C-alpha cells in the first residue's frame, strides 16, 4: 500500500522545500525503502575485520571516511540482517546513518560523564560507549519498561560495560540528579518527536501525523531541554536532535534555548550533506539556525534528521 502525505503536512513540506524539483525528489524518496546501514561495534571487533568477514557473504561498502559506517548493498531477505551470527554476537548494530549523527556531533571521549536522557532502544548509547572505549560513565535513561528491556538487551549484546540504566521521566530524573549535585560533561537529548523523518522505514507515520502532536511535543521538548541544563557542567556540551522536519520541534527549541539560558550554539561537522536551519517559520524568527544541521532524505539517500549542539557558558 502506498501512503500519501496529509494535505497539511504536504503544505508544510512545500514551504520548507519551496523549489518544486527539490520537493519532488523528497516526495519520491520517502516512498522508497531505506538503505541497509550498519555500524561496526568496535567494542567487539575491528572495522576492517568485520568488513572482510561480511563481504564473504554480502556486498558491503564503506561510503564515508568513518570506516565503522557500512552499507549492505546485497538484496537481503526478511530478518536476514538481524539474524546473522555477526549481529547476534554484537559485532554490528543495525542503525541508519542519520541515527549515528547525534553521537558523532557530541563526540564523547573515554572518561567522560555522559547523560543519554531518552536512550532506548540503545543505538546511540552503544555507539557512545564504543567511542568512549567503555571508559567513563553513561547514564542511559528511558521511562517505559518495555523499552528499557530492549535497551538492556542491546547493551549486553554489544558488550557495553560503562553504562548505568535508569527508568524515569526525563524531567524528574534531571531534577533528582540536580538535587544530588550531579553534573555531566556531555548530554545527549535525542528527543521524542513527531517522526517526520522516518517515513521511509515507518510508512505508518504518513497516517499518524497530526499537527496537534507537533505542538504538544514542542512543549515537552522545551521542558526536557531546560531540565538537562540543570545537570550540565560549565562549558559542558549538549546535543539536541530529532528525527523530524517540523521547525516547531527543531529550530523552535534552539531559539527557546538561546533566549532563555546561557548557552551558545556550536557548529557541527558531520559526514552527510547538511542544510542550514529555518530562519523564519509561520511568523516566528528563529535564532541560531545558521549553525544547526537539517538532514533531508533526498540529499543523502537517508532518513530525515535534525542535529544541534550547544555549550553551557555558566552553570544553572
N, C-alpha and C positions, 0 to 999 in steps of 0.2 A: 504493500500500500504506500502511495506517495502522499506525504503530508505537505501542506502549503502553509505559508505564513498567514497568521491572522491579519486582517486589514490594518489594525492599529500598529502591530509590530512591523509590518511592511512599510508603513508610512514613516515610522521612526528610523528604520534601517536606511530608507531612501534619503532621509535627512542627514544621517551620518555618512552616507556614501552618495553624495549628490551627482557624481559622474555616472551616467547611465551604463557605460561599459563596465565600470568598477562594480556597480550594483549587480549587473548581470552575471559577472564572474562569481560574486558572492552567492547569488541565488543558485547558480549551477553547482558550485562545490558543496554547498550544505546538503545537497541531495545525493552526494556520493559517499561511499564508505571511506572511513579514515585509513591512513596507513598503519601498518603494524610496527609501531615504535616499541623498543625495549631499552632498558638501562642496565648496563652491567653493574652488578653488585660487587664492588671491589673489596668488600669485607671478606669475600669468599673466593674470588678468582680474579686474575688479571684480565684486562680488556682484550689484549692480544690473544691470550689463551682461549677465552670464550669465543672470540671472533673466529678463530681457526676451527674450534670444535663445532660451532653451529653451522659453519659453511660446509661441513661434511654432509649435512642433510638438507639445508636450505640455502637459498641465495641471500646473503646478508651483506649490507653495505653500511659504511660509517660516513654519513654525509657532512659531518661537522668536525672541526678541529678537536673538539672534545670526543675522544675515542670511545668513551663509555656509552655514547648515544648511538644506537644501531637501529636499522630498519630491515625487517624481513620482507623481501620482495617476492618470495615464493608465495603462490596462492595456497593458503592454509585451509585445512578442514575445520569444522566446528570444534572448538575446545582444544585444538592441537597445540596452540601456543602456551596455554595454561597447564596442559597435562604432560608436557615434555619433562624428561628427567632433570634437565638443567633448571627448569623453573621450580620443580618440586624441591630441588636441592638448594634453592635460593641463589643460584648463580646470576639470575637476572630478574628484573621487575618489569612487568608489562605496564608501560607508562607512556602516555602521549607526550610529545615534545613540549607542548605548551605547559603541561603539568610540571615539567622539570625546571621551568624558568624561575619560579619564586626562590627555591633554594640556591640556584646559581646567582641570583641577584643578592640574596642575603649573605652568601659566601661564609658560612660558619667555619671556624678553624678548630683544630684539636685543642682541647682545654676550655673552649667557650662554654658559657652557661646559657642555654637556649630554651625559649618557650615556644612550643608549637600549639597554639590555642585551640585550633579545630583540626585535629590531627588525622582522624580516621578517614580512609582505610589504611593510611600509612605510607603512601608512595613518597611523599615529601619528607616524612620523618626518617624513613630508611635511607633516603638519598642524603639527608643531612648527616646522619650517623656515619655513612661511608665517607663523606667529605671531612668529617671530624676524626676519622680513623678509630672510631669507638672510644675516643678520649674526650674528657669534659662530660657535661650532663645535658640531656634534653628532657624537659617536662613535656610529655605528649598528652594532651587533654582532648576529651570529647564528652558530650553529655548523654549520649544514647548507648545503652548497654550492648545492643546488638552490634553497633559499630565498634565499640571497644573490643569486643571479642574478635572481630576481623582484624583490627589494628594489632592486637596482641599476637595473633597467629602470624601476621606478616612480619612483625619484629622478630619473632622466634625463627621463622623460616629463613630470614636474611641474616641471622647471626648478630643482631643488634644487642649490645650489652651496656650501653651508656644511657639508656632511656628509662625514665620512670613514667608509668601510665597513670593518669588520673581521670576520674569521671566526675565532671561538674559542669554547671552552667559557666560559660566563659567569663561573664561579668562577675559572678560571685567568686569564682576562683581567683581572679585578679585582686578583688577586694580582700580576700583571705590572705593571699600571698603578701600583699602590701602591708597588711596589719602585722604580719610576722617579720617584715623588714627585708623580704627577698627582692633582689634587683638583678635583672638579666642583662647579659651583654647584647643579645640579639633576640628578636621576637619575629616569628612568622605568623601573620594573620591572613590565612587563606580563607576568606570569609564565606559563610553561607550566602548564596546568591541565586538569581533567577535562572542561571544556566543557559543564557542565550548562545554562548559559545560552544555548547555541546550538542548542537543539532545533528552533527554527522554520526556521533556514537550513540546518541539518545534521541531518536526522532520523536519520541513522545513529548519532548519539550515543545514541539510545534503546537500540540493540543493543550498543554498545561499552561502556556504563557498567559500571564494576566498582569495588567498594568498596576493593579492594587498590590500584587505580590512584590513588584518592583519597589513601590513606595514604602511598603511595610519593611522590606528587607533593608532599605536605605537607612531607616531609623535604627534598626537592630545593629547594622554595621557601624554606625556612629557610636553607639553605646559600647560596642566591643573595642573599637579603636581607642576611645577615651579611657577605658579600663586598662588596656595594655600599657599605656604611657605611665601609669602609676607604678609599674614594676620594671621600668626600663632605666638602666644606669644613664648618667650624664654622658653624652657622646655615644650612647648605645644606638643601635640601628633597628628599625622595624620595617619589614616588607609587608605591604598590604596588597593583596591580589584577589582577583575573582575570575571566574570563567564566564563572564557576561560582557555584553557590549553596552549595557544601559549606563548613560552618563550619571544618572542619579546614584548608582551604586559604585561608580568609579571616580571620575573627576569630582563629583559632588562630595565624596569622602575626603579627597585630597584638599579641596577648598575648605571644608569644615575643619580639618586638622590645622591648616595654616592660619586660619582666622581665630582659632581658639586656644592653641597650645604653642609652646616654644620649640617648634620643630622646623626643620628645613628639608626640602625635597632634594634628594641626591640622584644624579643621573645614573642610569644603569646601562651596562654593556652586555647584550645578550646575543646568542648565536642564531638569531632569526631576524627577519625584517620587522622592524618596529615603526609604528607611526606615532606622531605626537598626539597628545590628548586633545580632547574637545575643549575649546576656549569659551564657547558660549552655547547654551542649550536651553530652549524654552524660556528665554528671558533672564536666565541666570548666567553670570560671568564667573568663570572658574579660575582661581589662582593655581599656579604650579603645573599647569597642563603641558608645558613645553618639555618637562623633564620626565614624564611618565611614558610607559610603553603600551600601546594598543597593538595587539596581535590579531590580525584578521586572517581567516582561513584561506582566502584567495591569494594572499601574499606568500604563504609558507606551506600550502597543502597540509594544513594542520587544523586543530580546533581553534576557536577564538579564545583570547585571554586578555587580561589587563594586569600590569605589574607596576607598582610604585614603591619607592624606597625613601625612608626618612631617617634623619639623625636628630636626636633629642639634645638641644643645646643646654638645658638645665633641668635637673630633676624636679618632678612634680610632687 
